[in-house]
C-alpha cells in the first residue's frame, strides 16, 4: 500500500518543504531510490522541492472567482510579492459559492488557512499579519448552514447515526449463512465444529486458517456463489440489495453516470473469480473526494456535514462486494472534511462496523482517509489510483477496468462521494422509495453546486427532473439572477461542459431533426411546449443527465452549474476555462499537453486584439475545429477531451462576444489593465509554453 505520498507529506510538514537530507534518509530507510521520490514529488503541486517563502497568498482564478474579480485582485497584489511573501494564482479551491476564494500557506503548517470573499486590501493585511507571526482567524466551511432547501439524503437527520443499513445488510447475510449451515448439517460427517469452521470461513474474505478439504470446498462454493450454495437465499444474498440500487437507478455522480449496481456487481464478480482461481482475494473500495472541477463543491458539504453517510456507503460496498479495505480520498484543500471523516471512522470503529476488529462484520474491514497531494487530474479515477500507488497521478490507458485491475492491480470500486452517500437511504427505505423522489417522470434526487451570477449560490439537493428555472429562480434555491439581470449563459458541468446560451435553437444548439427526437417530444408534452417549436428556453430543460445527453449540444450535466448574466463576456470566460485546462494538464499525452497550450495561445491572442477578421474566418476557425477533433480523439482521459469545449461553445453560441475582440472594430479592454496583464496573472507559476513562446498562433 502507498507509503511515498504520506512520507512526503510528513517531511514537508516537518521542514516546510521536501528537504533533500530528509528525502535521502527516507530513501535509505525504505529502499526507494531518490529519483523515484523526486519523480512523484515533482508531479503534485502541493509539494515544495525548495524552501518556500514564509507566507504564500494564493488566490483562486477559475470561473466563479474569475467572475468575482480574481484577475484584477492578483494584479493589485502582485507588488506584495517579495522575499517573505509570495502571491500567486491557483486552480479551484472548492469555495466557488464564496468567491473570490483565497488561502494562506504558512511554512511548516499542515493545512492552509482559507478566506472567503475578501477584498485585495483585506488579503494584503492578512498576509502581513501572518508574516508578523500573528494568526488570522480563517473562514470555515462549517460557518454557514448546509442548505436552505429540504434534505432527504440523511435517514438519521436529527438522530445519532446508527448504521441501520449496515445492520440490515448483516441481517440478510447472517440469515443466508444460517440457511447454509442448516443445509450442511444435513450432510454426513458435518459435526458442530465443522459447521463453526465453515461459518467463520464464509465470513472472512481472506481465508488463511487451515481447514479440512470438505470445509474448504464448502467455503469456496459460498465465496463463488456456486454448486450447492448458489442462489439468492444462500451465497447470492447480496443480489437483493444490489437490485435495490438498480431499482433506484442510482448512478455515479462524478459525471459519467454509470449505474452503481453494475460497478458493484463487476467488483463482486471479480472477487468471486479470484476465489475460484485461488488467487489474491483482496479488493478495495475508494471514495473519490478529489473534488477539483471549477464550479463543483457539493462533496465538500457532504464530507463535512454527513461523513457517516459516506462511510456507511463504503462499508456497505465492502459487504456486498466482499472487498477487504476502504479509502476516502480527499483533496488536501479540505482540512475540515478530512478531520470530520477521520472522527467518524473512529466512532464507527468503536461501534464495530469497520476497522481491524470490526466485531459486527465478523471480519476486518479497515477504512482510512487518503489525503491527496493536489492536482485536478487526480479526480480522474485511474489517475487517483496511480497517486495511491506511489506513482505520478497520470491517467491509465484502459481497458482493463479498475473494477478488475485497480489498486495493487486488484478489483477496486471507485465512485463519487455523493454516490456512496445515497446508498444508506436506498437500502434503508428501498430503491423504489428513492426512485419515487424524482419528478416529471425521472428517478431519484441529487446535489448540484450552483455559483456565478445568482443571488444565493450554494449546494442544493433537488429531485431529478426539476427544471433549471426552479433551481435558479426558486425561493428555496438560488432566488434568481444577481441584479435581476437576464440570463445570458449557463455552464452545465464546470468548464468541461462548455457554455450554453439562454435559448437553444434549431441549428444552434438543438439536435438535428429535433422535432422527431423522442426526448424533445416528451419534454414538449410535459412542459406544454409546441412540439414543432424551433427554440427552447434553457430554463425549461429538466435537470437529468439523460435529457441533457439527448438535447444539449454538449451532452453534459455535471454537479457544478455556473450561471452567467447579461453583461458577461463569454469569450473571456472561455479563455479562462482554457487556461484552467492548460494549467492542470498532467502532460502525459501529447494532444492534451500541446493542444491545451495552443488553444490558450489562440484565445489570448484573440483577447489581445492580435487576430484580424479575415484570418479568424479563413485560418483559425478551421484550425479550432481540426485541432479540437484531434485532441478529443487522441487524449487519454476526459480532461483532454474537454479542452475544446469552452472555446467551441463560445464561438457557436456567443459569436458576438468572440468577434468583438477581433482587431478591426473591437471594443476596448477592461479599465485598469490590458488582457495581457490579466493573462500573465492567470498563467501557472513557473510554467511557460512548451517551446518558450506565448504567441504560437500569432
C-alpha atoms as one frame of an Amber mdcrd trajectory, in Angstrom:
protein
   0.000   0.000   0.000   1.052   3.595  -0.579   3.905   4.857   1.526   5.595
   7.548  -0.570   2.953  10.268  -0.547   2.227  10.030   3.209   6.002  10.086
   3.842   6.466  13.139   1.618   3.593  14.870   3.415   5.239  14.193   6.792
   8.597  15.522   5.609   7.053  18.681   4.181   5.093  19.331   7.344   8.239
  18.933   9.452  10.552  21.127   7.389   8.171  23.277   5.358   9.452  21.695
   2.142  10.976  18.430   0.947  14.416  18.830   2.409  16.976  16.817   0.463
  18.594  15.341   3.567  15.216  14.101   4.810  14.424  12.615   1.412  17.784
  10.872   1.365  17.188   9.475   4.852  13.770   8.127   3.859  15.281   6.671
   0.686  17.972   4.880   2.670  15.484   3.525   5.216  12.802   2.469   2.749
  14.959   1.346  -0.138  13.047   3.629  -2.519  15.509   5.317  -4.907  15.806
   9.072  -4.568  14.887   9.596  -8.218  11.505   7.936  -7.567  10.809  10.299
  -4.702  11.590  13.271  -6.927   9.522  11.821  -9.764   6.452  11.647  -7.525
   7.061  14.877  -5.629   7.642  16.977  -8.737   4.266  15.975 -10.168   1.972
  17.204  -7.393   1.526  20.965  -6.836   1.281  20.630  -3.058   4.893  19.533
  -2.666   7.677  22.122  -2.379  11.134  20.976  -3.506  12.863  24.194  -2.426
  12.401  26.361   0.677   9.225  28.398   0.104   8.552  31.925   1.239   7.300
  32.066   4.835   3.840  33.285   3.747   2.212  32.363   0.449  -1.056  34.019
  -0.536  -2.903  32.005  -3.175  -5.994  33.272  -4.955  -8.318  31.063  -6.988
  -8.507  32.236 -10.608 -11.197  29.942 -12.090 -14.803  30.500 -13.214 -16.754
  31.999 -10.287 -13.637  33.518  -8.733 -12.622  34.928 -12.097 -16.114  36.414
 -12.388 -15.661  37.932  -8.915 -12.505  39.794  -9.998  -9.700  37.404  -9.094
  -7.613  38.512 -12.078  -7.760  42.148 -11.070  -7.034  41.202  -7.464  -3.923
  39.282  -8.478  -2.672  42.290 -10.447  -3.286  44.586  -7.480  -1.424  42.295
  -5.111   1.452  41.455  -7.439   3.544  44.175  -5.825   3.261  42.444  -2.452
   5.427  39.533  -3.630   8.879  39.760  -2.191  11.405  37.903  -0.127   8.948
  36.879   2.590   5.505  36.933   0.936   4.514  35.201  -2.283   1.323  35.976
  -4.203   0.128  33.582  -6.879  -2.955  32.300  -8.630  -4.102  28.740  -8.080
  -6.684  26.426  -9.576 -10.099  25.978  -7.980 -10.132  25.822  -4.179 -13.651
  24.411  -3.953 -15.279  27.533  -2.488 -16.967  28.823  -5.654 -20.045  29.910
  -3.699 -17.896  32.309  -1.650 -15.853  33.856  -4.434 -13.199  35.027  -4.654
 -11.598  32.305  -2.568  -8.070  32.576  -1.232  -5.790  30.681   1.079  -2.642
  31.436   3.024   0.024  28.768   3.334   2.393  29.132   6.276   5.665  27.262
   6.072   5.500  24.216   8.323   1.730  24.168   8.846  -0.162  21.013   7.911
  -3.010  22.808   6.157  -3.629  26.173   4.547  -5.942  28.808   6.007  -8.903
  29.770   3.821 -10.558  33.146   3.382 -13.800  33.710   1.502 -14.983  36.762
  -0.448 -12.248  39.040   0.927 -11.048  42.184  -0.844  -7.495  42.726  -2.074
  -6.921  45.109   0.825  -8.113  42.545   3.357  -5.923  39.823   1.892  -2.910
  42.133   1.915  -3.467  42.795   5.619  -3.999  39.100   6.349  -0.711  38.151
   4.683   1.169  40.901   6.532  -0.308  39.834   9.870   0.716  36.220   9.336
   4.212  37.385   8.417   4.449  39.105  11.810   3.747  35.736  13.417   0.179
  36.585  14.375  -2.589  34.183  13.362  -5.606  35.480  11.465  -8.829  33.549
  12.055  -9.759  31.681   8.895 -13.216  31.341   7.396 -14.538  27.828   7.951
 -16.736  25.742   5.706 -18.883  24.890   8.709 -19.621  28.555   9.457 -22.578
  28.589   7.066 -25.656  26.337   7.086 -25.666  23.361   4.731 -28.643  24.176
   2.526 -31.890  26.126   2.832 -33.616  23.547   0.632 -35.165  20.369   2.101
 -32.779  17.431   2.529 -33.672  13.792   2.024 -30.261  12.144   1.858 -29.794
  11.580   5.598 -32.117   8.957   7.122 -30.671   9.835  10.540 -31.417  13.564
  10.395 -31.591  14.846  13.959 -30.559  11.470  15.395 -27.284   9.714  16.131
 -26.259   7.766  13.006 -26.863   4.102  13.822 -25.614   2.427  10.615 -29.060
   0.924  10.134 -28.384  -0.026   6.508 -25.291  -1.981   7.573 -27.297  -3.734
  10.280 -29.978  -4.593   7.711 -27.409  -5.993   5.265 -25.772  -8.041   8.017
 -29.158  -9.456   8.958 -29.696 -10.632   5.390 -26.190 -12.085   5.183 -26.483
 -13.877   8.515 -29.873 -15.325   7.574 -28.309 -16.722   4.394 -25.401 -18.139
   6.406 -27.836 -19.766   8.831 -29.607 -21.415   5.893 -26.250 -22.607   4.536
 -25.229 -24.078   7.899 -28.618 -25.775   8.172 -28.147 -27.323   4.711 -24.634
 -28.541   5.512 -25.806 -30.005   8.816 -27.897 -32.487   6.846 -24.729 -33.964
   5.298 -22.982 -36.927   6.884 -19.946 -36.055   8.974 -20.733 -32.373   9.379
 -20.378 -32.007  13.133 -20.779 -28.732  15.031 -17.050 -27.940  14.926 -17.008
 -28.271  11.120 -20.098 -26.090  10.829 -18.430 -23.456  13.021 -15.330 -23.573
  10.804 -17.477 -23.061   7.724 -19.392 -20.180   9.233 -16.198 -18.349  10.174
 -14.510 -19.119   6.870 -17.537 -17.907   4.904 -17.472 -14.536   6.670 -13.735
 -13.993   6.286 -12.799 -12.562   2.911  -9.243 -13.858   3.207  -9.268 -17.441
   4.457  -5.800 -18.102   5.846  -6.568 -20.715   8.501  -6.134 -24.428   7.915
  -9.369 -26.325   7.382 -10.369 -29.773   6.230 -10.868 -30.313   2.479 -14.650
 -30.616   2.705 -14.920 -27.381   4.736 -12.587 -25.627   2.282 -14.729 -26.821
  -0.632 -17.888 -25.579   1.077 -16.323 -22.182   1.769 -15.173 -21.946  -1.855
 -18.699 -22.722  -3.060 -20.024 -19.993  -0.779 -17.445 -17.451  -1.931 -18.131
 -18.177  -5.594 -21.929 -18.497  -5.414 -21.726 -21.919  -6.998 -22.680 -25.563
  -6.558 -24.891 -26.221  -3.520 -24.524 -22.622  -2.233 -25.813 -20.941  -5.378
 -28.879 -18.730  -5.151 -30.208 -15.535  -3.524 -31.175 -17.347  -0.325 -27.604
 -18.596   0.151 -24.345 -17.215  -1.271 -26.178 -14.844  -3.620 -27.672 -12.944
  -0.674 -26.233  -9.636  -1.891 -28.260  -9.785  -5.121 -31.361  -8.454  -3.419
 -29.572  -5.380  -2.090 -27.807  -4.743  -5.392 -31.192  -4.932  -7.089 -32.382
  -2.155  -4.771 -29.593   0.052  -6.157 -30.677  -0.929  -9.670 -34.332  -0.165
  -8.983 -33.307   3.180  -7.534 -31.395   3.878 -10.761 -28.543   5.158  -8.610
 -25.755   6.335 -10.876 -22.255   7.630 -10.490 -22.378  11.309  -9.537 -18.926
  12.145 -10.858 -20.100  12.887 -14.396 -20.155   9.597 -16.304 -23.474   8.440
 -14.838 -22.614   4.726 -14.853 -25.203   2.653 -12.917 -23.830   1.991  -9.424
 -25.275  -1.522  -9.306 -23.262  -2.514 -12.376 -19.942  -1.313 -10.958 -20.622
  -3.052  -7.637 -21.513  -6.305  -9.393 -18.393  -6.101 -11.537 -16.187  -5.859
  -8.450 -18.080  -8.637  -6.660 -17.743 -10.890  -9.705 -14.020 -10.153  -9.928
 -13.607 -11.148  -6.272 -15.550 -14.366  -6.879 -13.300 -15.133  -9.836 -10.247
 -14.681  -7.611 -11.715 -17.126  -5.081 -12.409 -19.651  -7.822  -8.823 -19.375
  -9.067  -7.438 -19.303  -5.525  -5.705 -16.007  -6.338  -5.239 -12.942  -4.133
  -8.781 -12.211  -2.941  -8.218  -8.690  -1.681 -10.345  -5.890  -3.142 -10.763
  -2.195  -2.370 -13.436   0.466  -2.065 -12.320   4.027  -2.864 -14.335   7.221
  -2.433 -13.318   9.837  -4.989 -13.371  13.018  -2.911 -10.818  14.846  -5.048
 -13.375  17.485  -5.995 -11.384  19.968  -8.085 -13.611  20.875 -11.034 -14.286
  24.636 -11.033 -17.889  25.258 -10.053 -18.173  21.962  -8.149 -18.252  21.894
  -4.355 -21.136  19.616  -3.316 -18.827  16.885  -1.988 -17.279  19.470   0.302
 -20.587  19.731   2.127 -21.371  16.009   2.170 -17.958  15.097   3.572 -18.260
  17.770   6.252 -21.943  17.500   7.228 -22.688  13.821   6.576 -19.431  11.840
   6.813 -21.418   8.991   8.406 -23.360   8.500   5.171 -20.219   8.334   3.059
 -18.596   5.909   5.479 -21.708   3.732   5.714 -21.804   3.606   1.919 -18.193
   2.400   1.912 -18.916  -0.304   4.498 -21.976  -1.463   2.561 -19.931  -1.621
  -0.632 -17.349  -3.702   1.226 -20.024  -6.100   2.457 -21.786  -6.533  -0.863
 -18.651  -6.890  -2.979 -16.582  -8.778  -0.361 -13.897  -6.076  -0.540 -11.256
  -6.034   2.192 -10.381  -2.366   2.725 -11.817   1.104   2.133 -10.331   4.530
   1.481 -11.792   8.019   1.400  -9.599  10.044  -0.962  -9.966  13.767  -0.107
  -8.216  16.776  -1.618  -5.800  18.432   0.792  -7.653  21.757   0.432 -10.473
  20.279   2.572  -8.939  20.081   6.092 -12.286  20.279   7.899 -13.656  17.458
   5.797 -10.560  15.325   6.425 -10.980  15.814  10.178 -14.729  15.063  10.047
 -14.222  11.795   8.168 -11.409  10.659  10.448 -13.548  11.358  13.503 -16.454
   9.382  12.049 -14.190   6.449  11.177 -13.012   6.366  14.788 -16.642   6.377
  16.018 -17.591   3.604  13.586 -14.645   1.501  14.752 -15.947   1.781  18.308
 -19.343   0.583  17.056 -17.677  -2.408  15.410 -18.800  -1.684  11.841 -15.307
  -1.139  10.440 -11.678  -1.350  11.465  -9.121  -4.058  12.049 -11.514  -5.673
  14.518 -14.965  -4.970  13.087 -16.889  -7.157  15.508 -20.314  -6.651  13.905
 -18.972  -7.563  10.482 -17.179 -10.630  11.829 -14.076  -9.770   9.823 -11.594
  -6.913   9.419 -12.572  -4.011   7.186 -10.250  -1.060   7.813 -11.209   2.326
   6.361  -8.844   5.297   6.228  -8.577   8.776   4.744  -6.037   9.279   1.977
  -5.090  12.940   1.637  -4.477  13.960  -1.962  -1.306  15.943  -2.677  -3.218
  18.062  -5.171  -3.936  18.302  -8.860  -7.236  18.365 -10.742  -6.176  15.340
 -12.748  -6.470  13.131  -9.645 -10.224  13.482  -9.967  -9.909  11.117 -12.937
 -10.352   7.747 -11.295  -7.372   5.953 -12.823  -5.082   8.919 -12.030  -6.390
   8.772  -8.463  -5.418   5.104  -8.269  -1.964   5.916  -9.657  -1.473   8.536
  -6.929  -2.494   5.987  -4.289   0.002   3.554  -5.810   3.089   5.717  -5.167
   3.214   6.945  -8.744   2.643  10.191 -10.599  -1.073  10.894 -10.883  -1.314
  10.270 -14.615  -4.375   8.559 -16.144  -4.106   4.994 -17.353  -4.955   3.654
 -20.746  -7.984   1.398 -20.313  -9.008  -1.433 -20.506  -8.523  -3.192 -18.187
 -11.091  -1.524 -15.982 -10.462  -0.623 -12.360 -13.238  -3.000 -11.333 -10.862
  -5.854 -12.188  -7.411  -4.222 -12.125  -7.338  -1.210  -9.854  -5.325  -0.521
  -6.714  -2.444  -3.004  -6.490  -3.826  -4.466  -9.740  -6.762  -5.892  -7.763
 -10.540  -5.319  -8.042 -11.340  -1.749  -6.998 -14.610   0.150  -6.806 -14.120
   3.901  -7.293 -17.195   6.113  -7.014 -18.088   9.679  -6.189 -18.778  10.911
  -2.651 -22.447  11.525  -3.386 -22.982   8.072  -4.870 -21.856   6.462  -1.611
 -23.833   8.970   0.463 -27.160   7.943  -1.118 -26.675   4.197  -0.515 -27.801
   4.153   3.164 -31.060   5.921   2.311 -31.743   3.499  -0.536 -31.006   0.339
   1.444 -32.996   1.547   4.476 -36.039   2.758   2.526 -35.811   0.708  -0.674
 -34.857   1.528  -4.230 -38.440   2.302  -5.208 -38.674   4.966  -2.487 -35.567
   6.731  -3.811 -36.731   6.471  -7.422 -40.100   7.987  -6.458 -38.324  11.147
  -5.241 -37.858  12.275  -8.847 -40.314  14.465 -10.747 -41.512  14.764 -14.343
 -41.019  11.056 -14.924 -37.392  10.929 -13.749 -35.950   8.967 -10.820 -34.243
   9.964  -7.592 -32.543  13.035  -6.207 -29.077  14.535  -6.432 -26.990  17.507
  -5.359 -25.941  20.452  -7.501 -23.379  23.146  -6.760 -24.534  26.494  -8.153
 -22.275  29.536  -8.443 -21.726  32.605 -10.577 -24.360  35.285 -11.139 -27.053
  34.014  -8.776 -28.331  35.708  -5.661 -27.799  32.721  -3.404 -25.055  30.370
  -4.628 -24.674  27.125  -2.746 -25.275  23.381  -2.642 -28.816  22.178  -3.233
 -30.416  18.745  -3.097 -33.099  18.597  -5.775 -35.405  15.990  -7.293 -34.155
  14.690 -10.608 -36.205  16.242 -13.389 -36.770  19.607 -11.702 -36.330  22.438
 -14.198 -33.302  24.686 -14.279 -35.740  27.589 -13.909 -36.888  26.373 -10.499
 -33.302  25.870  -9.322 -32.147  29.309 -10.473 -35.259  31.285  -9.509 -36.892
  29.165  -6.792 -37.260  30.866  -3.421 -35.764  27.917  -1.530 -32.927  27.627
  -4.022 -30.914  30.378  -5.772 -33.609  33.094  -5.754 -32.791  34.494  -9.178
 -30.008  36.104 -11.164 -27.853  38.672  -9.392 -29.037  42.232 -10.038 -32.192
  40.871 -11.669 -30.345  40.771 -14.976 -31.361  38.474 -17.788 -29.722  35.070
 -18.058 -27.062  35.056 -20.769 -25.313  31.707 -20.449 -25.000  28.593 -18.392
 -22.163  26.132 -17.773 -23.825  22.735 -17.174 -20.679  20.954 -15.965 -17.974
  23.371 -14.887 -15.560  24.116 -17.745 -15.871  20.550 -19.078 -19.363  21.076
 -20.457 -18.667  24.384 -22.162 -21.264  27.152 -22.216 -24.893  27.054 -23.296
 -26.937  30.110 -24.371 -30.183  31.219 -22.774 -32.083  29.744 -25.720 -31.285
  26.633 -27.723 -32.356  26.962 -31.365 -32.636  24.668 -34.330 -29.238  24.665
 -35.987 -27.741  26.427 -32.967 -27.923  24.077 -30.006 -30.845  21.758 -30.595
 -30.041  18.398 -32.211 -30.693  17.809 -35.900 -34.312  16.984 -36.702 -35.114
  17.735 -33.078 -38.888  17.669 -33.643 -38.648  13.915 -34.225 -36.441  13.380
 -31.173 -38.372  11.316 -28.603 -36.824  13.198 -25.683 -37.891  16.506 -27.261
 -41.417  15.252 -27.849 -41.742  14.011 -24.270 -40.334  17.262 -22.854 -42.640
  19.346 -25.030 -45.636  17.377 -23.786 -44.638  17.775 -20.119 -43.801  21.457
 -20.360 -46.631  22.491 -22.679 -44.244  23.485 -25.484 -45.265  23.435 -29.133
 -43.606  20.223 -30.416 -42.835  21.992 -33.715 -41.101  24.926 -31.979 -37.659
  25.844 -33.278 -36.264  27.015 -29.947 -36.465  26.344 -26.242 -35.577  28.419
 -23.214 -32.754  26.602 -21.458 -34.504  27.270 -18.155 -37.210  24.839 -19.291
 -34.752  21.956 -19.516 -35.185  19.385 -16.768 -32.124  18.565 -14.700 -31.497
  14.967 -15.716 -28.386  13.569 -17.358 -30.202  11.505 -19.990 -32.251  14.518
 -21.105 -29.148  16.697 -21.435 -27.435  13.927 -23.384 -30.372  13.886 -25.783
 -30.998  17.621 -26.214 -27.957  19.598 -25.062 -25.255  20.248 -27.679 -22.502
  19.354 -25.205 -24.441  16.382 -23.776 -23.118  17.253 -20.317 -24.760  17.697
 -16.950 -22.337  17.599 -14.068 -22.529  18.678 -10.457 -21.112  22.180 -10.984
 -23.575  24.637 -12.540 -22.343  28.168 -13.244 -24.760  30.950 -14.207 -23.791
  33.943 -16.374 -25.886  37.111 -16.529 -26.150  39.594 -19.369 -23.035  41.750
 -19.476 -20.586  38.868 -19.139 -18.074  38.451 -21.949 -18.267  34.752 -22.760
 -15.095  34.893 -24.846 -13.180  35.949 -21.749 -14.883  33.233 -19.721 -13.941
  30.654 -22.358 -10.274  31.661 -22.329 -10.277  31.491 -18.529 -11.531  27.896
 -18.758  -8.904  27.074 -21.389  -6.237  28.374 -19.035  -7.539  26.066 -16.335
  -7.214  23.022 -18.572  -3.736  24.115 -19.679  -2.644  24.648 -16.102  -3.989
  21.306 -14.923  -2.983  19.060 -17.821  -0.774  16.306 -16.445   1.253  16.362
 -19.657   1.239  12.615 -20.184  -0.319  12.666 -23.654   0.869  15.000 -26.399
  -2.576  16.055 -27.718  -3.629  17.454 -24.352  -0.235  18.849 -23.357   0.348
  20.754 -26.602  -3.255  21.206 -27.677  -4.330  22.926 -24.453  -1.437  25.394
 -24.748  -2.252  26.080 -28.415  -5.886  26.759 -27.507  -4.796  29.132 -24.736
  -2.409  30.965 -27.069  -5.147  31.360 -29.646  -7.593  32.622 -27.024  -5.142
  35.067 -25.504  -4.237  36.420 -28.932  -7.935  36.902 -29.592  -8.463  38.847
 -26.357  -5.365  40.952 -27.049  -6.727  42.036 -30.433  -3.980  40.274 -32.377
  -6.296  38.496 -34.845  -7.954  40.052 -37.877 -11.436  39.046 -39.022 -10.072
  37.656 -42.278  -7.500  35.466 -40.526 -10.086  34.354 -37.989 -12.557  33.233
 -40.645 -10.146  31.726 -43.136  -7.423  30.233 -40.969  -8.220  29.971 -37.289
 -11.845  28.819 -37.264 -10.931  25.749 -39.376  -7.915  25.219 -37.093 -10.114
  25.312 -33.975 -12.337  22.622 -35.477  -9.490  20.419 -36.684  -7.405  20.759
 -33.544 -10.425  20.150 -31.311 -11.244  16.892 -33.075  -7.643  15.736 -32.833
  -7.495  16.424 -29.087 -10.808  14.669 -28.446  -9.862  11.590 -30.435  -6.321
  11.153 -29.122  -6.365  12.271 -25.475  -6.187   9.558 -22.826  -8.724  10.981
 -20.379 -11.661  13.320 -20.045  -9.550  16.388 -19.289  -8.032  16.373 -22.754
 -11.345  15.607 -24.402 -12.886  18.603 -22.619 -10.258  21.135 -23.721 -12.030
  22.285 -26.937 -15.442  22.758 -25.334 -15.145  26.263 -23.827 -13.914  27.977
 -26.999 -16.054  25.855 -29.306 -19.267  26.713 -27.438 -18.307  30.383 -27.145
 -17.874  30.509 -30.936 -21.092  28.597 -31.632 -23.433  30.361 -29.212 -21.809
  33.672 -28.251 -20.298  34.719 -31.569 -20.734  38.414 -30.864 -18.545  38.195
 -27.772 -15.852  36.466 -29.805 -15.826  38.667 -32.884 -15.805  41.919 -30.938
 -12.239  41.094 -29.912 -11.008  40.880 -33.496  -8.554  43.632 -34.368 -10.957
  45.604 -36.583 -13.782  47.251 -34.682 -13.102  45.556 -31.340 -14.169  47.151
 -28.053 -11.606  48.497 -25.628 -10.200  46.250 -22.934 -11.369  46.476 -19.350
 -10.402  49.644 -17.476  -7.350  49.380 -15.295  -5.336  46.857 -17.275  -4.903
  45.026 -20.533  -5.893  41.493 -21.353  -2.187  40.735 -21.490  -1.884  41.724
 -17.833  -4.829  39.521 -16.932  -3.275  36.654 -18.866   0.010  36.981 -17.037
  -1.711  36.803 -13.678  -3.562  33.664 -14.734  -0.570  31.754 -16.052   0.604
  28.903 -13.807   3.618  29.837 -11.661   6.898  28.818 -13.237   5.291  27.277
 -16.331   5.679  28.518 -19.915   4.600  27.290 -23.300   6.477  24.123 -24.269
   8.524  25.991 -26.884   9.039  29.012 -24.672   6.723  31.167 -26.795   3.493
  32.813 -25.747   2.453  33.523 -29.327   2.236  30.183 -31.099  -0.641  31.179
 -33.311   0.163  34.792 -33.984
